[in-house]
Structure formats: C-alpha cells, structure tokens
Amino acid sequence: MFLYQTFYNFRNLKNDTIDLSKREVYFIGENGQGKSNILESLYYSSYGVSFRTHIDSQIIKNGEKNFSVNSMYEKNNKDVQKISIIFEDNKKKIEKNGKKIHDRKELINTIPCILFCHEDLQFAIGAPETRRFFIDQSLTLYDLTYIDDLRNYKKVLKSRNLILKSHQYDMLDVYDSQLAVLGLIIQKKRKNAIFQFNQIFGSIFEKITGIEGVSILYRPSWKESEISGEKKFPASQDIINLLLSQREKDKNFETTLSGPHRDRIDFVKDHRLFVPTASTGQCRLLSLLLRITQSIYFTRSTGMKPVIMMDDVMLELDPDKRAKLTSMMPEYDQLFCTFLPGEPYERYMHDSTKIYHIEGGEWYERR
C-alpha cells in the first residue's frame, strides 16, 4: 500500500506531499487538472518510467529544469519500501531504500502496479505489436528472467538486422543460432501465458457481455508441428534450418522476416476474428477485461495482490456494464481511480474510501 508521495516539479502538481494511506483513493476533477498526473507519478515510482512518455524531460513542470518523486510503500503490512527518483541535469537517479539501483527491473516486484487507461483500447484494435507488448508486460510482472530473455533476443535481432543492411554476412550463422535459442524461449513463455489467460478471460467476457466462446489465439511466427494430434515446438536446429532457407529473402528485404517479433495474437470466436465485427463498446470492454485478467493472472502466479490504477476508463460504458465490471474487480492491495465530477463514483466507493478533489494541480480532501 502506498503511504504517501512527495512531488517536486512533477508535471503541474504542487510541490507537496499527498497522503495515500487508504485501500481505495479516488481523484475527482475536470480534465487537465492533474488527476492523471498523480496516477502517472505512482506508475513512475513503480517502474521508473512514465506510461505517457519515455522522455523524462517531458515530465518536468513548465519553466523548471528538474523534478523528483518520492514514495513510501508498505508491502505485506510490514515491509516498508522507500523509492526516490530524481531527474537532474538530464540524468535520472533511482534509489530504493537509500541504495542506488542501476536496472529498472529491480523496481518491478517492489510495487506491483497494473494500470487501466484509455490507450489500452489499442490492445484490441491496434497493431500486432501492441498485443505482443501486453503479453510481454504480463510476463515481466512476475518473471524477471523474461526481461532478460527479451533484452537478449532484441540485442541479437538488432545485430542480425544490421549485418543484413550492411551486406556483411559472415556472422549470420552465429546470429541464427543465437536467435533460434532465445526466440524459442520467448515463444514457449508466451504460449503458456496465453493458455493461462484463456482460463480466465473467456468466462468473464461472457459474464459481462453474454457472448460466449471468445478466446485469445496465439499464432507464433515459427510454426509448431502437429504430431499425433498434439502441437510440438520446433527444435532450435529446425529454426536454424528455417532461417537458412529464408536467408535470401531476408537479404533482399534487409531485415529478419520471422521470429517472435513477428508473432500474432488475435481474439477469435468460432475460429473467426472477433474484433473486426465487434462494436466499439465490445472492444473497450475487451481491453478492460484484459487488464482484469492480467491482475488475476499476476495474483495466481505470485500470491501477491497488485496496486490497481484506473484512469477514466469507464466513461464509455453504460451503467449496467459499469456495475458488472465493478462487481468483477480482481483482488487488489490498493485501488486508485480518477473520475470526472459528474460521474456516479459514489456508487462504487466505500465508507473508508478517500476522496480528493483535484484542481490546478492541487488536491483537497473531502471530509
């Protein structure tokens, strides 16, 4: 549970400390007043990066040159973690309990945070890389080795593409071998994650929409073979042979045309793509339920409850869908929500919910 957060030159927020020591905290205010900025700061403390931009200088308050955010988080009702992030002279320093850390992956299990935001709609209707990102993000929430798997794969892929562009092919055999080993690790982990997601996703989608049989389909770039009715992963040598057979095509296009970076993840019903015929409301629900599934999957995998943040994500849902979605919220350690003043947030709150009204980057607690 977040206990407090202190801001200095963070977006338009005032330089002060906000008390967050309640299980549920709602931020109420008009657009542009700073509600999402508070959620952004919580996310920033959790991952060392914003969900809005990867350029830290864009987070600084207008007219200033640096910023900082400090957080105190109580884990398992006993273990208190202090996170300090300072951006100064175009350099970022992250400290965890007073000790400087050099890799953001050290933060991930400190404050397990899952964000619901408007851009999640792209997981349903966006390009294939957005769905790959979602599954990869889900895996990294509990499997730190997957972060290294992705980094190593991307490093080899970048090197292979560079030599394809330079037409210096001497190292292709070496990179093919490395790409095959690393790529199959990613493929296997993605397949297992999507299998686990399907145990959760379809049933909750049906409960809210009444539409049954919607599932997530994983289509790896490196195809599996079917033996005795069961799909089997190819061996690394099979992939090396495949890359060799496709080498001339890769040379012509000067890029690697197969591998996990080309995997597809789709939503299907009765073996047909679901999204092209779905309504905007159904796609919005789909993206929201993906986040709920991600939260449930995280808890099942780790035994931990995440911090959930919801940034104006129920605006497009009718009252019935809102009520059903609220009733299906996964277990959480803490919940932060933003609402416009006219929204019926009183329907969702409890006696202990803390309410802040946000105006011009300042907050006022409702008594």
Contacts in CASP RR format, 6 or more apart in sequence:
PFRMAT RR
TARGET T0000
AUTHOR 0000-0000-0000
METHOD contacts of the structure
MODEL  1
MFLYQTFYNFRNLKNDTIDLSKREVYFIGENGQGKSNILESLYYSSYGVS
FRTHIDSQIIKNGEKNFSVNSMYEKNNKDVQKISIIFEDNKKKIEKNGKK
IHDRKELINTIPCILFCHEDLQFAIGAPETRRFFIDQSLTLYDLTYIDDL
RNYKKVLKSRNLILKSHQYDMLDVYDSQLAVLGLIIQKKRKNAIFQFNQI
FGSIFEKITGIEGVSILYRPSWKESEISGEKKFPASQDIINLLLSQREKD
KNFETTLSGPHRDRIDFVKDHRLFVPTASTGQCRLLSLLLRITQSIYFTR
STGMKPVIMMDDVMLELDPDKRAKLTSMMPEYDQLFCTFLPGEPYERYMH
DSTKIYHIEGGEWYERR
1 20 0 8 1.000
1 21 0 8 1.000
1 23 0 8 1.000
1 73 0 8 1.000
1 74 0 8 1.000
1 77 0 8 1.000
1 307 0 8 1.000
1 333 0 8 1.000
1 334 0 8 1.000
2 20 0 8 1.000
2 21 0 8 1.000
2 42 0 8 1.000
2 71 0 8 1.000
2 72 0 8 1.000
2 73 0 8 1.000
2 111 0 8 1.000
2 307 0 8 1.000
2 334 0 8 1.000
3 19 0 8 1.000
3 20 0 8 1.000
3 21 0 8 1.000
3 72 0 8 1.000
3 73 0 8 1.000
3 74 0 8 1.000
3 80 0 8 1.000
4 17 0 8 1.000
4 18 0 8 1.000
4 19 0 8 1.000
4 20 0 8 1.000
4 21 0 8 1.000
4 71 0 8 1.000
4 72 0 8 1.000
5 17 0 8 1.000
5 18 0 8 1.000
5 20 0 8 1.000
5 38 0 8 1.000
5 41 0 8 1.000
5 42 0 8 1.000
5 45 0 8 1.000
5 69 0 8 1.000
5 70 0 8 1.000
5 71 0 8 1.000
5 72 0 8 1.000
6 16 0 8 1.000
6 17 0 8 1.000
6 18 0 8 1.000
6 68 0 8 1.000
6 69 0 8 1.000
6 70 0 8 1.000
6 71 0 8 1.000
7 13 0 8 1.000
7 14 0 8 1.000
7 15 0 8 1.000
7 16 0 8 1.000
7 17 0 8 1.000
7 18 0 8 1.000
7 41 0 8 1.000
7 67 0 8 1.000
7 68 0 8 1.000
7 69 0 8 1.000
8 15 0 8 1.000
8 67 0 8 1.000
8 68 0 8 1.000
8 69 0 8 1.000
9 15 0 8 1.000
9 60 0 8 1.000
9 61 0 8 1.000
9 64 0 8 1.000
9 66 0 8 1.000
9 67 0 8 1.000
9 68 0 8 1.000
10 37 0 8 1.000
10 41 0 8 1.000
10 59 0 8 1.000
10 60 0 8 1.000
10 61 0 8 1.000
10 67 0 8 1.000
10 68 0 8 1.000
10 69 0 8 1.000
11 34 0 8 1.000
11 37 0 8 1.000
11 40 0 8 1.000
11 41 0 8 1.000
11 59 0 8 1.000
11 61 0 8 1.000
11 361 0 8 1.000
12 34 0 8 1.000
12 37 0 8 1.000
12 61 0 8 1.000
12 62 0 8 1.000
12 360 0 8 1.000
12 361 0 8 1.000
13 34 0 8 1.000
13 37 0 8 1.000
13 38 0 8 1.000
13 41 0 8 1.000
13 61 0 8 1.000
13 361 0 8 1.000
14 361 0 8 1.000
14 362 0 8 1.000
18 38 0 8 1.000
18 356 0 8 1.000
18 363 0 8 1.000
19 354 0 8 1.000
19 365 0 8 1.000
20 334 0 8 1.000
20 336 0 8 1.000
20 354 0 8 1.000
22 334 0 8 1.000
22 352 0 8 1.000
22 353 0 8 1.000
22 354 0 8 1.000
23 333 0 8 1.000
23 334 0 8 1.000
23 335 0 8 1.000
23 352 0 8 1.000
24 334 0 8 1.000
24 335 0 8 1.000
24 336 0 8 1.000
24 337 0 8 1.000
24 349 0 8 1.000
24 350 0 8 1.000
24 352 0 8 1.000
24 353 0 8 1.000
24 354 0 8 1.000
25 334 0 8 1.000
25 335 0 8 1.000
25 336 0 8 1.000
25 337 0 8 1.000
25 353 0 8 1.000
25 354 0 8 1.000
25 355 0 8 1.000
25 356 0 8 1.000
26 336 0 8 1.000
26 337 0 8 1.000
26 338 0 8 1.000
26 339 0 8 1.000
26 345 0 8 1.000
26 349 0 8 1.000
26 353 0 8 1.000
26 354 0 8 1.000
26 355 0 8 1.000
26 356 0 8 1.000
27 34 0 8 1.000
27 35 0 8 1.000
27 38 0 8 1.000
27 39 0 8 1.000
27 336 0 8 1.000
27 337 0 8 1.000
27 338 0 8 1.000
27 339 0 8 1.000
27 356 0 8 1.000
27 358 0 8 1.000
27 363 0 8 1.000
28 35 0 8 1.000
28 338 0 8 1.000
28 339 0 8 1.000
28 340 0 8 1.000
28 341 0 8 1.000
28 345 0 8 1.000
28 355 0 8 1.000
28 356 0 8 1.000
28 357 0 8 1.000
28 358 0 8 1.000
29 35 0 8 1.000
29 338 0 8 1.000
29 339 0 8 1.000
29 340 0 8 1.000
29 341 0 8 1.000
29 357 0 8 1.000
29 358 0 8 1.000
29 359 0 8 1.000
30 340 0 8 1.000
30 341 0 8 1.000
30 359 0 8 1.000
31 340 0 8 1.000
32 360 0 8 1.000
33 358 0 8 1.000
33 359 0 8 1.000
33 360 0 8 1.000
33 361 0 8 1.000
34 358 0 8 1.000
34 360 0 8 1.000
34 361 0 8 1.000
35 311 0 8 1.000
35 312 0 8 1.000
35 338 0 8 1.000
35 358 0 8 1.000
36 52 0 8 1.000
36 311 0 8 1.000
36 312 0 8 1.000
36 338 0 8 1.000
37 361 0 8 1.000
38 336 0 8 1.000
38 358 0 8 1.000
38 363 0 8 1.000
39 115 0 8 1.000
39 309 0 8 1.000
39 311 0 8 1.000
39 336 0 8 1.000
39 338 0 8 1.000
40 50 0 8 1.000
40 51 0 8 1.000
40 52 0 8 1.000
40 59 0 8 1.000
41 69 0 8 1.000
42 71 0 8 1.000
42 113 0 8 1.000
42 307 0 8 1.000
42 309 0 8 1.000
42 336 0 8 1.000
43 50 0 8 1.000
43 51 0 8 1.000
43 113 0 8 1.000
43 115 0 8 1.000
43 309 0 8 1.000
44 50 0 8 1.000
44 59 0 8 1.000
44 69 0 8 1.000
44 85 0 8 1.000
45 69 0 8 1.000
45 71 0 8 1.000
45 73 0 8 1.000
45 83 0 8 1.000
45 85 0 8 1.000
45 107 0 8 1.000
45 111 0 8 1.000
46 107 0 8 1.000
46 108 0 8 1.000
46 110 0 8 1.000
46 111 0 8 1.000
46 112 0 8 1.000
46 113 0 8 1.000
46 307 0 8 1.000
47 104 0 8 1.000
47 107 0 8 1.000
47 108 0 8 1.000
47 113 0 8 1.000
48 85 0 8 1.000
48 92 0 8 1.000
48 94 0 8 1.000
48 104 0 8 1.000
48 107 0 8 1.000
49 104 0 8 1.000
50 56 0 8 1.000
50 58 0 8 1.000
50 59 0 8 1.000
51 115 0 8 1.000
51 117 0 8 1.000
51 119 0 8 1.000
53 59 0 8 1.000
56 87 0 8 1.000
56 92 0 8 1.000
57 87 0 8 1.000
57 90 0 8 1.000
59 67 0 8 1.000
59 87 0 8 1.000
60 66 0 8 1.000
60 67 0 8 1.000
60 87 0 8 1.000
61 67 0 8 1.000
65 88 0 8 1.000
65 89 0 8 1.000
66 86 0 8 1.000
66 87 0 8 1.000
66 88 0 8 1.000
66 89 0 8 1.000
67 86 0 8 1.000
67 87 0 8 1.000
68 84 0 8 1.000
68 85 0 8 1.000
68 86 0 8 1.000
68 87 0 8 1.000
68 88 0 8 1.000
69 84 0 8 1.000
69 85 0 8 1.000
70 82 0 8 1.000
70 83 0 8 1.000
70 84 0 8 1.000
70 85 0 8 1.000
71 82 0 8 1.000
71 83 0 8 1.000
71 84 0 8 1.000
71 111 0 8 1.000
72 80 0 8 1.000
72 81 0 8 1.000
72 82 0 8 1.000
72 83 0 8 1.000
73 80 0 8 1.000
73 81 0 8 1.000
73 82 0 8 1.000
73 83 0 8 1.000
73 110 0 8 1.000
73 111 0 8 1.000
74 80 0 8 1.000
74 81 0 8 1.000
75 81 0 8 1.000
75 110 0 8 1.000
81 96 0 8 1.000
81 97 0 8 1.000
81 110 0 8 1.000
81 111 0 8 1.000
82 95 0 8 1.000
82 96 0 8 1.000
82 97 0 8 1.000
82 98 0 8 1.000
83 94 0 8 1.000
83 95 0 8 1.000
83 96 0 8 1.000
83 107 0 8 1.000
83 110 0 8 1.000
83 111 0 8 1.000
84 94 0 8 1.000
84 95 0 8 1.000
84 98 0 8 1.000
85 92 0 8 1.000
85 93 0 8 1.000
85 94 0 8 1.000
85 95 0 8 1.000
86 92 0 8 1.000
86 93 0 8 1.000
87 93 0 8 1.000
93 100 0 8 1.000
94 100 0 8 1.000
94 101 0 8 1.000
94 104 0 8 1.000
94 107 0 8 1.000
95 101 0 8 1.000
96 106 0 8 1.000
96 107 0 8 1.000
96 110 0 8 1.000
101 107 0 8 1.000
105 140 0 8 1.000
105 144 0 8 1.000
105 147 0 8 1.000
108 140 0 8 1.000
108 141 0 8 1.000
108 144 0 8 1.000
108 147 0 8 1.000
109 142 0 8 1.000
109 144 0 8 1.000
111 307 0 8 1.000
112 141 0 8 1.000
112 298 0 8 1.000
112 302 0 8 1.000
112 304 0 8 1.000
112 305 0 8 1.000
112 306 0 8 1.000
112 307 0 8 1.000
112 333 0 8 1.000
113 306 0 8 1.000
113 307 0 8 1.000
113 308 0 8 1.000
113 309 0 8 1.000
114 141 0 8 1.000
114 291 0 8 1.000
114 294 0 8 1.000
114 295 0 8 1.000
114 298 0 8 1.000
114 306 0 8 1.000
114 307 0 8 1.000
114 308 0 8 1.000
114 309 0 8 1.000
115 291 0 8 1.000
115 309 0 8 1.000
115 311 0 8 1.000
116 288 0 8 1.000
116 291 0 8 1.000
116 308 0 8 1.000
116 309 0 8 1.000
116 310 0 8 1.000
116 311 0 8 1.000
116 313 0 8 1.000
117 311 0 8 1.000
117 312 0 8 1.000
117 313 0 8 1.000
118 311 0 8 1.000
118 312 0 8 1.000
118 313 0 8 1.000
120 287 0 8 1.000
120 288 0 8 1.000
120 290 0 8 1.000
120 291 0 8 1.000
120 313 0 8 1.000
121 283 0 8 1.000
121 284 0 8 1.000
121 287 0 8 1.000
122 130 0 8 1.000
122 287 0 8 1.000
123 130 0 8 1.000
123 131 0 8 1.000
123 134 0 8 1.000
123 286 0 8 1.000
123 287 0 8 1.000
123 290 0 8 1.000
124 267 0 8 1.000
124 275 0 8 1.000
124 278 0 8 1.000
124 283 0 8 1.000
124 284 0 8 1.000
124 286 0 8 1.000
124 287 0 8 1.000
124 290 0 8 1.000
125 275 0 8 1.000
125 283 0 8 1.000
128 263 0 8 1.000
128 264 0 8 1.000
128 265 0 8 1.000
131 264 0 8 1.000
131 265 0 8 1.000
131 266 0 8 1.000
132 260 0 8 1.000
132 261 0 8 1.000
132 263 0 8 1.000
132 265 0 8 1.000
134 265 0 8 1.000
134 290 0 8 1.000
134 294 0 8 1.000
135 190 0 8 1.000
135 193 0 8 1.000
135 194 0 8 1.000
135 197 0 8 1.000
135 265 0 8 1.000
136 146 0 8 1.000
136 150 0 8 1.000
136 190 0 8 1.000
137 294 0 8 1.000
138 193 0 8 1.000
138 197 0 8 1.000
138 294 0 8 1.000
138 297 0 8 1.000
138 298 0 8 1.000
139 146 0 8 1.000
139 189 0 8 1.000
139 190 0 8 1.000
139 193 0 8 1.000
140 146 0 8 1.000
140 147 0 8 1.000
140 150 0 8 1.000
141 294 0 8 1.000
141 298 0 8 1.000
141 301 0 8 1.000
141 302 0 8 1.000
141 306 0 8 1.000
142 298 0 8 1.000
142 301 0 8 1.000
142 302 0 8 1.000
143 189 0 8 1.000
143 301 0 8 1.000
146 186 0 8 1.000
146 189 0 8 1.000
149 182 0 8 1.000
149 185 0 8 1.000
149 186 0 8 1.000
149 189 0 8 1.000
150 186 0 8 1.000
152 182 0 8 1.000
153 179 0 8 1.000
153 182 0 8 1.000
153 183 0 8 1.000
153 185 0 8 1.000
153 186 0 8 1.000
153 260 0 8 1.000
153 261 0 8 1.000
154 261 0 8 1.000
156 175 0 8 1.000
156 178 0 8 1.000
156 179 0 8 1.000
156 182 0 8 1.000
157 179 0 8 1.000
157 256 0 8 1.000
157 261 0 8 1.000
159 171 0 8 1.000
159 175 0 8 1.000
160 172 0 8 1.000
160 175 0 8 1.000
160 176 0 8 1.000
160 179 0 8 1.000
160 256 0 8 1.000
161 254 0 8 1.000
161 255 0 8 1.000
161 256 0 8 1.000
163 169 0 8 1.000
163 170 0 8 1.000
163 171 0 8 1.000
163 172 0 8 1.000
163 175 0 8 1.000
164 172 0 8 1.000
164 250 0 8 1.000
164 251 0 8 1.000
164 254 0 8 1.000
164 255 0 8 1.000
164 256 0 8 1.000
165 254 0 8 1.000
165 255 0 8 1.000
167 251 0 8 1.000
169 251 0 8 1.000
172 247 0 8 1.000
176 239 0 8 1.000
176 240 0 8 1.000
176 243 0 8 1.000
176 244 0 8 1.000
177 236 0 8 1.000
177 240 0 8 1.000
179 239 0 8 1.000
179 243 0 8 1.000
179 256 0 8 1.000
179 259 0 8 1.000
180 236 0 8 1.000
180 237 0 8 1.000
180 239 0 8 1.000
180 240 0 8 1.000
180 243 0 8 1.000
181 236 0 8 1.000
183 222 0 8 1.000
183 239 0 8 1.000
183 259 0 8 1.000
183 260 0 8 1.000
184 222 0 8 1.000
184 233 0 8 1.000
184 234 0 8 1.000
184 236 0 8 1.000
184 239 0 8 1.000
186 260 0 8 1.000
187 220 0 8 1.000
187 222 0 8 1.000
187 233 0 8 1.000
187 259 0 8 1.000
187 260 0 8 1.000
187 263 0 8 1.000
188 233 0 8 1.000
190 218 0 8 1.000
190 220 0 8 1.000
190 260 0 8 1.000
190 263 0 8 1.000
191 218 0 8 1.000
191 220 0 8 1.000
193 297 0 8 1.000
194 216 0 8 1.000
194 218 0 8 1.000
194 265 0 8 1.000
196 297 0 8 1.000
196 300 0 8 1.000
196 301 0 8 1.000
197 216 0 8 1.000
197 293 0 8 1.000
197 297 0 8 1.000
198 215 0 8 1.000
198 216 0 8 1.000
200 293 0 8 1.000
200 296 0 8 1.000
200 297 0 8 1.000
201 214 0 8 1.000
201 215 0 8 1.000
201 216 0 8 1.000
201 289 0 8 1.000
201 290 0 8 1.000
201 293 0 8 1.000
202 212 0 8 1.000
202 213 0 8 1.000
202 214 0 8 1.000
202 215 0 8 1.000
204 289 0 8 1.000
204 292 0 8 1.000
204 293 0 8 1.000
204 328 0 8 1.000
205 211 0 8 1.000
205 214 0 8 1.000
205 285 0 8 1.000
205 286 0 8 1.000
205 289 0 8 1.000
206 212 0 8 1.000
206 213 0 8 1.000
206 214 0 8 1.000
207 324 0 8 1.000
207 328 0 8 1.000
208 285 0 8 1.000
208 289 0 8 1.000
208 321 0 8 1.000
208 324 0 8 1.000
208 325 0 8 1.000
208 328 0 8 1.000
209 282 0 8 1.000
209 285 0 8 1.000
211 269 0 8 1.000
211 282 0 8 1.000
213 269 0 8 1.000
213 270 0 8 1.000
214 267 0 8 1.000
214 268 0 8 1.000
214 269 0 8 1.000
214 274 0 8 1.000
214 286 0 8 1.000
215 267 0 8 1.000
215 268 0 8 1.000
215 269 0 8 1.000
216 265 0 8 1.000
216 266 0 8 1.000
216 267 0 8 1.000
216 268 0 8 1.000
217 265 0 8 1.000
217 266 0 8 1.000
217 267 0 8 1.000
217 268 0 8 1.000
218 263 0 8 1.000
218 264 0 8 1.000
218 265 0 8 1.000
219 263 0 8 1.000
219 264 0 8 1.000
219 265 0 8 1.000
219 266 0 8 1.000
220 259 0 8 1.000
220 260 0 8 1.000
220 263 0 8 1.000
221 258 0 8 1.000
221 259 0 8 1.000
221 260 0 8 1.000
221 261 0 8 1.000
221 262 0 8 1.000
221 263 0 8 1.000
221 264 0 8 1.000
222 234 0 8 1.000
222 239 0 8 1.000
222 242 0 8 1.000
222 258 0 8 1.000
222 259 0 8 1.000
222 260 0 8 1.000
223 234 0 8 1.000
224 231 0 8 1.000
224 232 0 8 1.000
224 233 0 8 1.000
224 234 0 8 1.000
225 231 0 8 1.000
225 232 0 8 1.000
225 234 0 8 1.000
226 232 0 8 1.000
234 242 0 8 1.000
242 258 0 8 1.000
243 250 0 8 1.000
243 258 0 8 1.000
246 257 0 8 1.000
246 258 0 8 1.000
249 257 0 8 1.000
250 256 0 8 1.000
250 257 0 8 1.000
266 273 0 8 1.000
266 274 0 8 1.000
266 275 0 8 1.000
267 273 0 8 1.000
267 274 0 8 1.000
267 275 0 8 1.000
267 286 0 8 1.000
268 274 0 8 1.000
275 283 0 8 1.000
275 286 0 8 1.000
278 286 0 8 1.000
280 316 0 8 1.000
281 316 0 8 1.000
281 317 0 8 1.000
284 316 0 8 1.000
284 317 0 8 1.000
285 317 0 8 1.000
285 321 0 8 1.000
285 325 0 8 1.000
288 313 0 8 1.000
288 314 0 8 1.000
288 325 0 8 1.000
292 325 0 8 1.000
292 328 0 8 1.000
292 329 0 8 1.000
292 330 0 8 1.000
295 306 0 8 1.000
295 308 0 8 1.000
295 330 0 8 1.000
295 331 0 8 1.000
295 332 0 8 1.000
296 330 0 8 1.000
298 304 0 8 1.000
298 306 0 8 1.000
299 305 0 8 1.000
299 306 0 8 1.000
299 330 0 8 1.000
299 331 0 8 1.000
304 333 0 8 1.000
305 331 0 8 1.000
305 332 0 8 1.000
305 333 0 8 1.000
306 330 0 8 1.000
306 332 0 8 1.000
306 333 0 8 1.000
307 332 0 8 1.000
307 333 0 8 1.000
307 334 0 8 1.000
307 335 0 8 1.000
307 336 0 8 1.000
308 329 0 8 1.000
308 330 0 8 1.000
308 332 0 8 1.000
308 334 0 8 1.000
308 335 0 8 1.000
308 336 0 8 1.000
309 335 0 8 1.000
309 336 0 8 1.000
309 337 0 8 1.000
310 335 0 8 1.000
310 336 0 8 1.000
310 337 0 8 1.000
310 338 0 8 1.000
311 338 0 8 1.000
312 338 0 8 1.000
312 339 0 8 1.000
312 340 0 8 1.000
314 322 0 8 1.000
314 325 0 8 1.000
314 343 0 8 1.000
315 340 0 8 1.000
315 343 0 8 1.000
317 325 0 8 1.000
319 344 0 8 1.000
323 347 0 8 1.000
326 347 0 8 1.000
326 348 0 8 1.000
329 335 0 8 1.000
337 345 0 8 1.000
337 348 0 8 1.000
339 345 0 8 1.000
349 355 0 8 1.000
354 365 0 8 1.000
355 365 0 8 1.000
355 366 0 8 1.000
356 363 0 8 1.000
356 364 0 8 1.000
356 365 0 8 1.000
356 366 0 8 1.000
357 363 0 8 1.000
357 364 0 8 1.000
357 365 0 8 1.000
357 366 0 8 1.000
END
